[in-house]
């Protein structure tokens, strides 16, 4: 009968702790590889949507059944009327989705009447200051569907007047500004550029960071280092 060699009594607990740490580090590395595959699939999906031809806006009867997972960044073309009124300005210090926004300024969120559809909020584009031409008349715009950010305990949504916002939540803007019932999504306008250039819309680019492979290598490397260090320590102890 073959028996497994027994560890000296002084090595049992260190060996168990080393094994637990090794399992945790290997698990973290594997999780990063899974995240890498998920991120690559997400990037491919978003790039495909942003390259596709614009489609008609989903009708209100479908709004309750669509969500960000299947419709975020889908390009649309819609005829809208700008009713005027009070806009909401979203403060930004740069955009991860737009190469042309590299300084402080604001994105202009405004309500529109999408003809034959209902009230839809549109992010008209970037302005470097709080004064800019207001939208007016009827216009056909092209843009992409976006969904709001979830609220955060660590971010104040807006200033006391509700004029300057730090949270990208068009529904909260609509409630505070009295825009009425709005679509669950908003449109990030990419065209046309208005006379004078402000607010400045632009096409979005997918620029998601994908560092998960390097994170996985780091965790696996730490697991290997842990085993080697334990082996050296055990050898010296014996």
N, C-alpha and C positions, 0 to 999 in steps of 0.2 A: 504494500500500500504506500502510495506516494504522499508525503506530507509537505505542506507549504512551510518554508522557513519562517520562523517567528521573528518579528522585530524586537530588538532590545526594549526593555520597558521604557527607557527614557526617550525613545523615538516614536512611540505610539501616538501620543497627542500631537506633536509637531507634524507627523505624517498625515494625520487626519485633517488637521487645519490646512496643510498644503494641498491635499486632495480637494477639500471644499473650495479653496481659492482657485485651484486649477479649473474645476467644473464651472465656477462662476465666470471666469475669464473666457473660457471656451464658449460658454453660452452667450456672452456679450459679443464676441466676435461673430458668431453665427447669426445673431440678431442683426448685426450691422450688414451682413451679406444679404439677409432677407430685405432689409431696408433699401439696400442698393438696387435690388431687383424691382422693388416697388417704385422707387424714385425714377428708374429708367423707364418703366412702363408709363408712369405719370407724365414724364417729359415727352415721350413719344405721342401720347394721347393729346396733350395740350398743343404740341406743335402741329399735329394733324388738324385740329380744330381751327387753329389760327391761320392755316394755309387754305382752308376750304372756302368756297364761295359763300357769300352771305345768303341767308334764308329769311323767310318771313317770320315775324315775331309769333311765338306761340299764342293761341287765343286764350282769353281768360278762363274758359272752361277747363283748360289743361294746367293752369298755374298751380293748383293744389297738388298735382301729381308729378311735377318736375322739380328737380333739385340740382345742386351744384355738381354732384357726382357725374351726372350725365349731360349737363348743359352749361357748366361753367366754361367760359371762353368760346362758346359757339358764336360765330359771327352772324349778325342779323342786319337787315335793311328795313327801315320803317319810316313812314311819313308822320311827322310830328308837328304840333302847333305849340309855339312858345307863349304861354299865357302871361308871362311877366311875373312880378311879385318878388318875394324875398328868397334869395338863394342861400345855400349853406356852403361855407368854405372849409375844406379839409386841409389842415396844415400838413406840409411835407418838407422834408429836408433832402429829398432825393427819391428816386423811384427805382425799384429792382426790376421793373417791367418796361421802363422807358429809358433809352439812352440819352434823350434830349433833356431830361429833368435831372440836373446835377446840383441844384442850389435850392435855397429855401424859397417857399412860395405856397401856393394853394391850388387845390383842385376844386373846380366849381361844380357843385351839385345843384341841379335845377329840375323842377317838375315840368313835364310836358304832357300834352294830350296826344297820345298815339292814336291817330285817326282810325276808328273802327275797333279799337282795342280797349283803351282806358288810360288812366294816369300812370305814366312810367317815369321814373326818375332817371336823369341822364347826367353822367359826369362829362361836362362839356370840354374839359381839358385843363391845362396848367396856366396859371397867371402868376407873375412875380410879385404883384401887389394886390390890394383889396379893391382897386377900381378897375373896371373893365367894361366893355360893351355888353349889354343885356341881349338875350335872344329875343327875337320877335318874328311874327309871321309864321308861315307854314314852310317846312323844309324837310327834304328827305335826308336822313342821316344813315351812316353805316357805323357799326360798332360791335362790341362783344358783350355777351351777357355776363354779369358778375353777381355774386351773392355777398351779403354783408359780413363783416367781421363779428365774431362773438364778443359780448361785453367782457371787460376785465376788471378785476378788483384793483389793479395797479395803474389803470389809465383812466383819467377823467375824460368823459366823452366829449364835453364841449365847455365853452366859457359860460359865464352867467347869463349872457344875452342869447346864447345859442347861435351866434354868428360864426365863430371859429370852432371847428371840430378837430378832434384828434383820433376819433374812432370812425372807421368807414362803415357806417350803418345808416343807410338811406331811410329805413323804416322809422328809426328814432328821429331822424331829421324831419320826416314828414309829420310825425306826431307833434313835434315841438313847433314846427313852422306852419301847421294848419294846412298842409297840402292835400289832406283827405286820404282816402284809401289808395294805396299804391301797389304796384306789382311786387311780388316777393323778390324779384331781381331788379337790378338797375343796368343801364347800358353805359359802357365805357366807350364814348364816341371816338372814332378814329378818322372820320371824314364827314363833311368837308371842313377845310380850315376857313374860318370866317374872315371877312375883309378886315385887314389890319392885323390878323394873326392871333388875336386874343379873344377868348381863351384858346389855347393851342392844343388841339387834339392830336393824337398820334397812334399809329399801330403799335400793339404790344408785342413784346418778345419774351419767350420763355428763357429765363436765366436762373433757374433753380440750381443751387449748389448741390453737388453730388460727391461728397467726400467720404462716403460710407466704406469704400474699399480701403482707404488709408486708415480709417478708424478700426476696421476689422483686423488689418495687419498689426496695428498697435496692440489690440487686445490679445491676439494670438501670440505676439512677441512677448508680452508680459507673462503669459501662461508658460511659455518656454523658459523664460528667465527664472520664473518661480521654481520650476522643476530643477533646473540646473543649480540654483542657489541652495535648494534643499539637499540635493545630492552632495554638493561640496561640504555643506555643514554636517550632514550625517556621516560622511567619510572621515572628516576631521574629528568628529565626536567619538567615533569608534576607534 
